[in-house]
Amino acid sequence: MREVYEVTGEGVKAAASVDRHDVEAVNAASRRSLYKKREKIHPKRMTGTFRRVKWAAMALFLGIYYLTPWIRWDRGSDAPHQAVLLDFPARRFYFFFIEIWPQEVYYFTGLLILAA
């Protein structure tokens, strides 16, 4: 059997009978990247009837959300004059002409269930 390597004090070396070729590895770690290049994602602008309805509804609801705290509602001398108010110290919820006390929360819960 032919020896293909020699063990010396410096380590393992190829035997003299083995042909050596200087080649470069095709898939060497130094030649390949560890990560794939990022593929860019470009959002597409959507158009159509439902998209316009969505933007109109969003503008309406955000307008209500931002303007509601400044709407005033006269409740008399002993109550706050804000149209929509969560009054935690007094444990009341004011919504225009409706005043909800803690024992009436089931009305509000029923409205939320019906709205869903």
C-alpha positions as CSV (number, residue, x, y, z in Angstrom):
1,M,0.0,0.0,0.0
2,R,1.3,3.4,-1.0
3,E,1.8,6.0,1.7
4,V,0.2,9.4,0.8
5,Y,1.3,11.3,3.8
6,E,4.2,11.6,6.1
7,V,4.2,12.4,9.8
8,T,7.1,14.6,10.8
9,G,7.9,16.8,13.8
10,E,6.3,19.8,12.0
11,G,3.0,18.0,11.4
12,V,1.5,16.0,8.6
13,K,2.9,16.5,5.1
14,A,2.1,15.0,1.8
15,A,4.4,12.2,0.6
16,A,6.8,12.9,-2.2
17,S,4.8,10.6,-4.5
18,V,1.6,12.7,-4.2
19,D,1.1,15.2,-6.9
20,R,0.3,18.7,-5.6
21,H,-1.8,21.1,-7.5
22,D,-2.3,24.7,-6.5
23,V,-6.1,25.2,-7.0
24,E,-8.5,27.6,-5.4
25,A,-11.7,26.3,-3.8
26,V,-14.8,27.2,-5.8
27,N,-16.9,27.8,-2.7
28,A,-14.3,29.1,-0.3
29,A,-15.5,30.9,2.9
30,S,-13.4,33.9,2.0
31,R,-15.2,34.2,-1.4
32,R,-18.8,34.0,-0.2
33,S,-20.9,36.4,1.8
34,L,-22.4,35.2,5.0
35,Y,-25.7,37.0,4.3
36,K,-27.8,37.3,1.2
37,K,-28.1,40.8,-0.1
38,R,-31.3,42.6,1.0
39,E,-34.1,42.6,-1.5
40,K,-35.7,46.1,-1.5
41,I,-39.4,46.3,-0.9
42,H,-41.3,49.1,-2.6
43,P,-44.8,49.8,-1.4
44,K,-47.4,50.2,-4.1
45,R,-49.9,53.0,-4.0
46,M,-53.4,51.6,-3.9
47,T,-56.3,53.3,-5.6
48,G,-60.0,52.5,-5.8
49,T,-63.4,53.2,-4.3
50,F,-62.8,51.4,-1.0
51,R,-59.5,53.1,-0.5
52,R,-61.2,56.5,-0.9
53,V,-63.9,55.5,1.5
54,K,-61.3,54.3,4.0
55,W,-59.5,57.7,3.9
56,A,-62.7,59.7,4.2
57,A,-63.8,57.6,7.2
58,M,-60.4,57.9,8.8
59,A,-60.4,61.7,8.4
60,L,-63.9,61.9,9.8
61,F,-63.2,59.7,12.8
62,L,-59.9,61.4,13.6
63,G,-61.6,64.8,13.4
64,I,-64.2,63.6,15.9
65,Y,-61.5,62.2,18.1
66,Y,-59.4,65.4,18.2
67,L,-62.3,67.9,18.3
68,T,-64.6,66.2,20.9
69,P,-62.6,67.4,24.0
70,W,-63.3,71.1,23.0
71,I,-67.1,70.7,22.6
72,R,-68.9,72.4,25.5
73,W,-72.2,71.2,27.0
74,D,-74.1,73.1,29.7
75,R,-75.0,70.7,32.6
76,G,-75.8,73.3,35.3
77,S,-73.7,75.0,37.9
78,D,-72.4,71.9,39.8
79,A,-71.4,69.7,36.8
80,P,-68.5,70.1,34.3
81,H,-69.2,71.8,31.0
82,Q,-67.4,69.3,28.7
83,A,-69.5,67.3,26.3
84,V,-67.6,64.0,26.6
85,L,-65.9,63.4,29.9
86,L,-64.7,60.5,32.1
87,D,-64.9,61.9,35.6
88,F,-62.9,59.4,37.7
89,P,-63.0,61.2,41.0
90,A,-66.8,61.5,40.9
91,R,-67.2,58.1,39.2
92,R,-69.3,59.3,36.3
93,F,-69.1,59.3,32.5
94,Y,-70.7,62.2,30.6
95,F,-71.6,61.8,27.0
96,F,-73.5,64.9,25.9
97,F,-76.9,64.6,27.6
98,I,-76.2,61.1,29.0
99,E,-74.7,60.7,32.5
100,I,-73.6,57.1,33.3
101,W,-73.0,56.1,36.9
102,P,-71.0,53.0,37.9
103,Q,-74.1,51.0,38.6
104,E,-75.3,51.7,35.0
105,V,-72.2,50.2,33.3
106,Y,-74.2,47.3,32.0
107,Y,-76.0,49.7,29.6
108,F,-72.7,50.8,28.2
109,T,-71.6,47.1,28.0
110,G,-74.7,46.3,26.1
111,L,-74.1,49.1,23.6
112,L,-70.6,47.9,23.0
113,I,-71.7,44.3,22.5
114,L,-74.4,45.5,20.0
115,A,-71.8,47.7,18.2
116,A,-69.5,44.8,17.7
